[in-house]
Amino acid sequence: MSDIAVEYVQQTTDGTWRIVDSRVSLDSVVYAYWDGKSPEAIAEEFPTLCSEYIYGAIAFYLRNKRKIDDYLSQQSRQWEQLQRSSETQHGPLLDRIRASKAPRPGTDVSP
């Protein structure tokens, strides 16, 4: 049996958390875990990750639950602020895009 410790999660220089040797965020794995997905189901969503790294990421989350929950709350607040800022700054453009995608009166949208 190997005594080498393996790290499955690392914090980047900008403060975000990633699964080691991937571009997959810890956020993605944790949200899938919260949704009740098994590590094997998560691996199907993120084929660049093997089950070992997913189990390791979940174990990391559980061991550091308070810290990661705080981080995820902060990320959520930042995302909401970005959405509000974008809506304020680009509202008229977004309204035109939404209107162009909306079904026109009198058109059938069924397949």
SULHUCOR-V173870 format. One record per pair of residues at least 24 apart in sequence whose C-alpha atoms are under 8 Angstrom apart, sorted by sequence separation. I is the first residue (numbers start at 0). J is the second residue. If there is no record, write none. Layout:
# SULHUCOR-V173870
I_J / I_J
This chain:
# SULHUCOR-V173870
28_53 / 32_57 / 21_47 / 21_48 / 28_56 / 29_57 / 28_57 / 25_56 / 29_60 / 18_52 / 18_56 / 7_52 / 26_71 / 8_55 / 7_55 / 8_56 / 6_55 / 7_56 / 8_59 / 7_59
